[in-house]
Amino acid sequence: MSVSGDNGSSNSLQQKLNSKIPFLSLKLYVLIAILLTCVAFVSFLICLCLCMNKNSRKRKMRVKHSSGLIPLVSKEIVEIKDLGRNVNFEKQESKVEKLGGEIVVVNVEAEQKKSEEESDDLSTKSSDVSVDVGWGRWYSLRELDMATHGFAEESVIGEGGYGVVYRGVLQDGSVVAVKNLLNNKGQAEKEFKVEVEAIGKVRHKNLVGLIGYCAEGAQRMLVYEYVDNGNLEQWLHGDVGAVSPLTWDIRMKIAIGTAKALAYLHEGLEPKVVHRDVKSSNILLDRKWNPKVSDFGLAKLLGSEASYVTTRVMGTFGYVSPEYASTGMLNEGSDVYSFGVLLMEIVTGKSPIDYSRPAGEMNLVDWFKGMVASRRGEELVDPLIEVPPSPRSLKRALLVCLRCIDLDAHKRPKMGQIVHMLEADDFPFRAEHRPTQDKDPHPSHEAEAVSTKVPYPIKHAGVANAERSRWR
Ligand SMILES: Nc1ncnc2c1ncn2[C@@H]1O[C@H](COP(=O)(O)OP(=O)(O)OP(=O)(O)O)[C@@H](O)[C@H]1O
């Protein structure tokens, strides 16, 4: 009886419980498993939200400094790890970086150790005031820190393969761009100074002026004049509305100014400087649409052994000449090729490679050549240009493009010649007396399609001083 009584009371208790909390009919371990799954799922959701928030903040930061007047270009975030943002470097085993389609792994710890040894003497440097170094100034880290509000995210203009660029206001009120170099841990101050000085002394109205540098401890920074109207990539590919402010004439002005800057680097300096990364985002613009070429000399400055530089040397996908891509052999002809691609971009408003375009148009160079060969040159012009160019001006630009991208690097014109070609009113129509050795017995079909007349009216590579001053 008592047993059945006990059973009866326990049954009724169970019934009570079941009626109040029906879940309890499940086994305890099942309940625990369900609870744990719920907790794990909620934590996962929280992490996901946090990550998304972080990424969107990062993207916002990238565009923050583009004033409402400068169009924005959404760029793929290619960096896998944030390498250069923090002024106090954290120890990392290695870092993976993806640039220009290549992935490299760099042993940061080794680099940092080397740098720490080499720059021991520098850590004692304590001057807080900039020092005149002849061609420019040596800035203290403190000054640049103040100028950029502590290298704040709000001061970031953008981020490239060489490092993060900040907008800074110096104590005298002048506005500067401060480039905090990524690859700044493996170079001794002396070596860095020598290279910086070489770049600093190069002055041209179409080159971004280097006004100073900072080398303190492991830090290496370059201080440039601030160019306040964005870069060409933004104006060509950003959202500018139905009509581009870049008229045909403005585009030609930008092309000619860029060609002059490159001609100066190639032919006006001894030793000559090969840019290695001619592309639209490296053409900065002022309010009067004067182009200023940036990033020249940096590949050399950062040393040739570093993996970064190996990657950098590869230039940017879409602009790199075939012979440079295949052999790694570099000369000014590679810049000429890249300039040709840049000019195509200026004419068409299309970026060199775009996988969202139809199959035949993904590669700008191939599409461009095909269009010219089938005599559809007018269709190449950027539809955002309101007033189309004159046929003469268009032919001139198309022909320069084709000459620059000649697969035979020796047949490409020199940058000085390109300046003449773009500036000459009568090019390519003038009956030209070219020296015999300049004549190309096998002009490309595309070039023939642009003009059956003499392709270029040009002087020779050996450039007289008078010519050099013409590019200035
Ligand atoms: N002197 C400057 N004045 C104003 N803006 C600048 C200056 N130098 C660079 N910038 C801007 O900073 C951003 C980053 O420039 P940076 O040259 O480092 O990278 P990038 O040209 O985008 O890429 P890459 O490093 O591959 O050449 C770009 O938006 C560029 O327009």
The ligand as an SDF file (V2000), in Angstrom:
LIG
                    3D

 31 33  0  0  0  0  0  0  0  0999 V2000
   50.2580   64.2820  -50.9950 N   0  0  0  0  0  0  0  0  0  0  0  0
   48.9840   63.8820  -50.9150 C   0  0  0  0  0  0  0  0  0  0  0  0
   47.9790   64.7640  -50.7950 N   0  0  0  0  0  0  0  0  0  0  0  0
   46.6960   64.3730  -50.7020 C   0  0  0  0  0  0  0  0  0  0  0  0
   46.2940   63.0910  -50.7400 N   0  0  0  0  0  0  0  0  0  0  0  0
   47.2380   62.1490  -50.8660 C   0  0  0  0  0  0  0  0  0  0  0  0
   48.6320   62.4860  -50.9590 C   0  0  0  0  0  0  0  0  0  0  0  0
   49.3450   61.3450  -51.1070 N   0  0  0  0  0  0  0  0  0  0  0  0
   48.4420   60.3420  -51.1100 C   0  0  0  0  0  0  0  0  0  0  0  0
   47.1800   60.8080  -50.9650 N   0  0  0  0  0  0  0  0  0  0  0  0
   45.9500   60.0170  -50.9380 C   0  0  0  0  0  0  0  0  0  0  0  0
   46.1190   59.0000  -49.9720 O   0  0  0  0  0  0  0  0  0  0  0  0
   45.5230   57.7950  -50.4240 C   0  0  0  0  0  0  0  0  0  0  0  0
   46.5500   56.6750  -50.3490 C   0  0  0  0  0  0  0  0  0  0  0  0
   47.5990   56.9710  -51.2350 O   0  0  0  0  0  0  0  0  0  0  0  0
   48.7420   55.9650  -51.5860 P   0  0  0  0  0  0  0  0  0  0  0  0
   49.5790   56.5840  -52.6260 O   0  0  0  0  0  0  0  0  0  0  0  0
   49.4000   55.5360  -50.3380 O   0  0  0  0  0  0  0  0  0  0  0  0
   47.9490   54.7130  -52.1070 O   0  0  0  0  0  0  0  0  0  0  0  0
   47.3000   54.3670  -53.5070 P   0  0  0  0  0  0  0  0  0  0  0  0
   47.8310   55.2720  -54.5660 O   0  0  0  0  0  0  0  0  0  0  0  0
   45.8160   54.3330  -53.3190 O   0  0  0  0  0  0  0  0  0  0  0  0
   47.8050   52.9040  -53.7170 O   0  0  0  0  0  0  0  0  0  0  0  0
   49.3140   52.4260  -53.9690 P   0  0  0  0  0  0  0  0  0  0  0  0
   50.0440   52.4910  -52.6850 O   0  0  0  0  0  0  0  0  0  0  0  0
   49.1220   51.0380  -54.4390 O   0  0  0  0  0  0  0  0  0  0  0  0
   49.9280   53.3390  -54.9720 O   0  0  0  0  0  0  0  0  0  0  0  0
   45.0110   58.0490  -51.8460 C   0  0  0  0  0  0  0  0  0  0  0  0
   43.6410   58.3280  -51.7910 O   0  0  0  0  0  0  0  0  0  0  0  0
   45.7430   59.2910  -52.2680 C   0  0  0  0  0  0  0  0  0  0  0  0
   44.9490   60.0430  -53.1530 O   0  0  0  0  0  0  0  0  0  0  0  0
  1  2  1  0
  2  3  1  0
  2  7  2  0
  3  4  2  0
  4  5  1  0
  5  6  2  0
  6  7  1  0
  6 10  1  0
  7  8  1  0
  8  9  2  0
  9 10  1  0
 10 11  1  0
 11 12  1  0
 11 30  1  0
 12 13  1  0
 13 14  1  0
 13 28  1  0
 14 15  1  0
 15 16  1  0
 16 17  2  0
 16 18  1  0
 16 19  1  0
 19 20  1  0
 20 21  2  0
 20 22  1  0
 20 23  1  0
 23 24  1  0
 24 25  2  0
 24 26  1  0
 24 27  1  0
 28 29  1  0
 28 30  1  0
 30 31  1  0
M  END
$$$$
